[in-house]
Amino acid sequence: MANPEEIQQPDTDRRETTTANKYRRSIFNVPVTVTVSIGQARLSVSEILELRPESVVPLTSRIDDPVNITIENKLIARGELVETEDGSLGVKITEISEQAGDAIA
């Protein structure tokens, strides 16, 4: 009779690990919406109703203040606004939040 230690078990553990790794790798391709907050404004209803093209809404922050980068309202980083090579607006990361990993978990 064969020793129980010598009996080979089906290779299900290896297959499960391979499948799990495949899913882990594929999750890196899932798009995530990242929000950059540049400031806030508090307006009355009458001020909102008076908004027209060319109206300027003053924000609580200044142009050179740091901006918050969030995923689903969880802070992942802070940065400063910059102009990219193609002339669009970008954010240069200056600080990574300690909770950054929690935002995508």
Secondary structure, DSSP 8 states (H G I E B T S, - for coil): ---GGGS---THHHHHHHHHHHHHHHHTTS----EEE-------HHHHHT--TT-----SS-TTS-EEEEETTEEEEEEEEEE-TTS-EEEEEEEE-TTHHHHT-
